[in-house]
Amino acid sequence: MKMRLLLGTLSILALSVTPVFAEESLEERVKRLEEALQKAQERESRTIQDDSASPKQYPVPTGPMTDIRVGRPGEENTSLGFSSTGSGKLIYAKPFLSAPKATLGGYADVMYNILSRQNLDNPSRNSFGQQRLVPFIYADITDRVKFAAEIEIERGGTNSPQGDGSIQVEFAQLDYLVDERINLRGGILLMPVGKFNLLHDSPLNDLVDRPMVSRLIIPSTWFEAGAGIYGTFYPSALSKIDYELYAVNGMTQTAGAITDLGIRSARGSVSRDRDDSKAIVGRLAFSPMLGIEIAGSGYHGQYKPSTATVGSGNIDIFAVDWTLQRGPFELIGEAAWTRISNNNATGVTGNGIGPSGMFGYYVQGNYHFMPELLKRLAPS
């Protein structure tokens, strides 16, 4: 009887004590979780403070174009070339090699032509041609100040035996990053008229010859000394608007420079404004989603139509360009119109006057692929 009473008493005590131990264990676990949560919140707070102390600058051009796409998710996977959207940042679409503060890159191209007859670019019908040797230079001077330059050596340089070579600074510009929506730029600028002039480098193009509209009506490669602004806006999560707007030196003062062979010979001088009259040039690009972009651009300025006048002729260029890219398929092109007032140049036939206007366009379809054999042979 006493044994039964003792066992009953122990059972009652066990029932009353066990919940106390369980309750204490639960409190300890809750306390540990609260401490872990508090530590995580403190780490997150420090991270937010660090981010607010050093806001991200836009754009962030630390090398290839893929490194400066910061606006839309997925854009970092877009291949370097005409499928890249934008305007003010397209000049950074170069084959760079990066170092902590400076970047060096470039390319050289050699082509082989078999022609039925000579053309504007090829006086020989069957020949190799070393067209360009182009080094690129880029530097992060500070977090906000960026420098980029390109030197182009064509056809062996100025001392080539053929006498048709050249060496020139194709662009050399200094950017001051204020905000992604507006940034300052000055120097020798690539003219943002059409898209091809901004992406004219051989490694970015699928064909050897440049489109005629981009050589005669838009005189690629076209560059001029000037200054202006550029930036990017994001109307929605998927869309963006890029713009660039510059004031630059005007066209050449050489009389008779604009013939029916186009306006290439009327390009101005980066050393001075021959007409003492600034021109305005700009481009506005809209991309509603990845892989689609349409842009409009234009140039307005004065030029010297004869030796007796200064700045009495006007030249206007309007251009539209487009990019449609889906998977390996790509459709690109541009159209351009030129209006020239008071043009007294003589045509190439020696009769009549120079053109008062020109129009041209090109449409190009691409299918990008890489056979498995070439993938294995390609350097990683």
Steps between C-alpha positions, in 0.01 A plus 500: 500500500782736591677403178191588296465833681867583434471417130185710472669795667802476266268480199315817606827681559630390158186623328526836670874545446532390133303794351721738696814353343334503154392862549850606602650327194255676266582838654869438445441414137288810446768712665768358273284566191435857612872558548577358153228716344635810672852430371367451145310830521814678621701359205229609254492847654878535460474388135229757426708774664804403291292510179355841586846634584636410155217520243555319169608725217343461158614382262778282641729453197772276639570321173280309256146606424367216717650666808305823467147371440348578837141590422306187405538141620617268226674769295840379617442190285458700179783440256740782420400666173191642331273311740639730771247776566565856605671807367735688729665179625546326164850640457612261774410199282866415437707182541668612821745335735464635853739599778400657833501858370580487128391291203677430174349331197478516125481306178651466155316387188614362166263430211528328166298634207413340168306757299364515149607866487651763722282691746534800732695307762693252287700626200631143452268218399692213659705577808552476873444820693617581850238756582536595864712466810306656787615518865250601770585669828268534800565624853308548824657826612265527799165350592334771293757593236556255211724527195479307173691533173553321170787542255444372148786404268363434152671324207845496655506857626612826346833359374349211306642465145152526348457843656139444607561420868419713801542525877240690698338524841150374430359591837642622830246600758472579868180407686386643831233277655232697681203265498380227268246747359755769412877487455750743347729419207759697306785442256519343156159334473354239270199665337179327619335505158368153430620199694769374264729798563498412871563128435717514188787284630565189293467241784143621562383463139401183317590627151830630366382807306317783670151599379505770233251715692741496795790615282351754260201656676622440855877533448620221732730504672387850598644679803530859611614710795223609732321456832159406631292266712370144492293276725240228546143491634289196592127560437421147621671186628561375145537817291766769482576823315856603414603839368810701414518864389813697405616832360789444258713678241333555164568357155800585285544837326640338186302612198341224298546236769148355480466323166288211378759272663361599839611727782808312621738769379296767682575363846639768728824543687546399864764773538271797435159605374566619147164678473489639856152349528414208724292206386252301709490121489305248703336159520197369692454123534201311643515135600162364619655167596820301461581436134300789353617856440403782267681833493490836328798731458592820326761762417452869421777745417647746255767445240683716250365446149752730328821690568319835512254417779517387859234276650235586239405140425313261727523124516250277680522125547218289642532130570291212634656172613353180640605176665277193535665203666347169610720204575752455217296715258571870457357767271686831492514802273482875467367763263635854458396820324726798428387851403761748370429867427700720259715213379702621200730198484561347159390143443755229430407509132605865488151620410230657711504584868533286808200326656249685714405180677581131530321194634610146572436201721610147571328197651706205621390164637740293712489147637766445765625148561814322609565138393602270782840441338580872503381528860753237601777674304416848624711633787323506834 
